[in-house]
């Protein structure tokens, strides 16, 4: 039983290494009508040790199924994996790389498609993030994006929460990224080291909550960028006048002389905030649940490591005693 934690830690480390070397599938979704043509990209294959790129199909209620493999040097296909739809797929050369292609899309082709290859440095297969094929007559609609504070006051650690909400889009699959910019400075990406990020999914909505330092909230203009099949949509959170005055008061800076009253927020923004009020509450509750879950997982990992060290420490003295006898 003492070796179980060690095995779990090894699996965790292997998973983290594999995640760091993923292939790139930048198409989140592809929406097609029946009879149309579609092709799936897979980039980063130069890190693959072998000559073959493998393609898998994953339907909602099924496991991964291997469709075929493509020789990345010449595009030759091997289909000997008994996939029932293997004859529907082919390879097409685009921009000096080989893509998986469906010349005539059918309804039962609706699934997510993943590319994979072998990487000897990790001694494992590496995968792409997948591209979801949606077969429908519906039109692609870009999301409506809104950004505003998720909490009116910072937490005890001096962190403030920003909420980015995407709604009214089709297909309902998006990818969030956060950026910030100082006045007169260049736009820079926010990394995980500069704040935690939580993503939530609700019917018809997708949300991202970003924790940022309170001081950074007033020093930078923060942008939420959403990648969607219909294109990239951005929105920004502009600093309000009353927030700036409050921040200056906390830092001992005198407030500027009163002139004109601060402009009120637009009526449509107030209506939007009222519309999503219940959704914000759900986001906050789920954020707290996630934080508690992370603490529990950290405690379990610590206990596993401690058990492993205890096992190895006890094993040494007992072995020495045996030799002495």
N, C-alpha and C positions, 0 to 999 in steps of 0.2 A: 504493500500500500504506500510505502514511503517513496517508491519510485514513480508513482502516478503524477505528483506535482512536477517532477523534473521533466516527464514526458510532455505534460501540458505546456510548460515553459518553452520547451524546444519547438513544439508546434507553433506557439505564438510567435517566436522569433522567426521561424521559417516563413510564416504568413506575412510578417512585416517586411522581410527581405523581398518576397515575391511581389508585394504591392508596390515597392519602390521601383520595380523594373517592368511595369505594365506596358503593353503595347497601347497605341493610341487609336481610339475610334472616336473622332470628333463629331460624328453625326449622331445626335441624341435620338432622333426619330426620323423616319422617312414615311410620308403619307402618299399612298398611291391608290388609283382606281384599278379595278379588275381589268387585266389586259395590258396595262402599262409596263414599262421596263424600269428596273431599279438595280443599282449596284452599291455594294458596301465597301467602304475604304478601311484599310488597316495600315497604320503608319508605325515607324519605329522598328521595322523588321530587320534592319541592319544589325541589331543586337542579337538576333537569333543565331544559334550555333549551327543548326542544320539548314538544309535547303528547302524545307517544306513549311508551308503555312497551313494550319488546320482550321476548318470552319465548323462551328457547332450551331445547332438550332435549339432554342429553349422556348417552349410554349408555356402558357400560364400554369397549367396543371400537370405538366410533364417534366421529366428530368432532361439534362443535356443530351443531345443526340449528335453524334459526329456525322457530318454530311459528306465531306470530301477533303482532300488535301491538294494544295497547289504548289508546284515547284516554282519558287520565286525567281529562278534564273531563266526559265523558258515558258512558264505558264501551263505546263502539262498537268493534267488532272488525273487523280486516282480516286475512283468512286466505289471501291470494294468494301464499303462499311455497312451495306444492307439498309441504308436509309430509304424509306418509301418514296421520297420525293427527289432522290439524287439526280434523276435525269432532267429535272427542271432547272438545274443549276449549271452554270458555266463560268469561265474566267475571262475577264476583259482587261486589256492593258491600257492604263490611264496614267499619264505623267510618270512613265518609267516604273510603274509598279502594277502588280496584278490584283484586281478586285474580284469579289464574288458577285455574280450577276444572275438576275432572274429576267429572262426576256419577256415572259408573260406572267404577270402577277395573278395569283388566285387568292380567294378568300382564306383557304387553309394554309397559306403562306404566312399569315399573321403570326409573328413571333419575334423574339429577340435573337440577334445573330452575333456570335462572338468569334474573334480570330484568336489563334494560339500558336505558339511555337516552343521549341526546346531551347533552353539557355544553359549551357554547361557550367557557367560560373556559379549558378544557383542550384544546379542539379535538379531542376524542376521545370515544368511548363510555365510559361508566362502568358497572360491573357489580356485582351482588350476589355474595355468597360462595357462593350455591347452597343448595338444599334437596334432600336425597336422599329419593326415594319408594321404600319397600320394600314389596313386595306379598307377603304371607306370612300363614300362619295362626298363626305364633308370637306369643306374648304379649310385650309390652314389659317388660323387667326392668331395674331400676335397678342401677348399678354398685356393687360393694363397693370402698370407698376406704381406702387405708392411706397414712400419711405417716411417714417416718423418715429419718434421715441417710443419704445415699448414700455418705459416706466417714467414717471414724472420726476423721480428722485434717484440719485445714484445709490448703489448698495454700500455696505460697510467698508468694502475694499476700495471705494472710490471709482467703481466701474459703472458706466452707463450702458443701457441696452438700446440698440437700434433695431427696428423691425422693418423688413422689406417684404412687401406682400405682392404676389402676382396672382391675377384673377382674370376670368373671362377669356381664356385662351383655349385653342385646340391645335394640336393635341396637348393634354395637360401634363407635359413633361418639360421641365426647365432645369437650367444649371445656374446657380448663384455664384457671384464673385463680388467682393467689396474692394473699393479703391478710395483713396483720399488725396487731397491736394491742398497745399498751403497757398495763401494768396501770393500770386506771382511765381509760384513754384511749379514743378512738373507733377504730373499725375503718377501715383505709385500704388502698386498692389498691396493689399493688406494680407499678410501671411498669418499662419496659425500661431506663430510666436507673438504676434501683436494683438491677440484677443481670441477668445473662444467663439465658435460659431455653431449654431444649432439650426437644422432644417426640419420643417414640419410639413405634413401633407394632410389636407382636408379635402372633402368633396368640393371641387371647383376652385380650390385655392392651393397655393404653395407659398410657404413663408420661410424666411431666414432671419434668425435673431443673432445679432453680432454684439459682443461685449467689447467696449472700447474704453480707454482711460478717459476720465472726466476732463482732464486738461487737454487731451488730444481732440476731444469733442468740440472745443471752442477754438483750437488752433487750426483745425483742418475743416475743409468741406468734404463730407463723406458721400460717396456715390455707391449705389447698388446697381450692378450690371447683371442682366438676365439673358442667358443664351437660350434661344428657342429656334425651332425649325423655321419659323417665319422671319428670323433675324435677331439681332441683339437690341434689347431695350434697356435704357438707363433712366434712373431718377436720382435726385439728390436731396439731401436734408440740409436746408439752409439754416444757419443760426438765427434764432429769434432775438430781438432787442432785449426783452426781459431776461433771457438766459445769459446774455453777455453781461448785463448789469449785475446779475446775481453772482456770476463767476468773478467779476472784478471786486465785488464786495468781499467775497471769501478770501481773495488774495491781497486785500488791503489797499486796492486801487480805488480812488474816489470815483464815484459815478459821474458821467458827464452832465452838464447842466441841462435841465429839461427844456425841450424846445417843442416839437410837435409830439403828440401822443403816438405811440407805436401803432403801425398799421395792423389792423386785424387780419386774421387769416382769411383767405377767400372762403366764401360760403360753400363752394363745392368741396373744399378740403374738410370743412367741419362736418358736412354731411357724410363724407367718406369715412371719417374717423368714427362717427356715430354708427355707421353701417357695420363697421368691422370691430366694434367694441367687444362683443362677445367672443369673437375670434382671438383678439389680443389676450383676453383672460385665459383662454385655453392654451395659448402659446406660453404664457407665464407659468401655468401649472405644469405643463410638460417640460419646460426648461428646468424647473425645480426637481421633477422626477428624474430627469437625465443626470443632473448634478449628483443626486443621491446615489444613482446607479453607478456612476463613475467612481465615487468614493468606495462603494462596496467592492467593485472589481479591483481597485487598487489594494484594498485590504486583503482580498483573496490572493492576489499575486504576491504580496509581501509574505503572507503565511506560507504559501507554497515554497518560496525561496528559503524561508527560515527552516521549514521542514527538511528541505534538501541539504542545507548546511549542517543541520543537526544530525542527519543520517550519515553524512560523510565524516563528521567529527567522531561520532560513536564507532564508526566502522574501523577507523585507524587504531585506536587503543585495543579493541577486541582482537584485531589481527595480530598485533604485537604480542598480546598475552598468549595467543595460540602458539606462536613460534617459540616463546619462552618455555612453555610446557614441553 
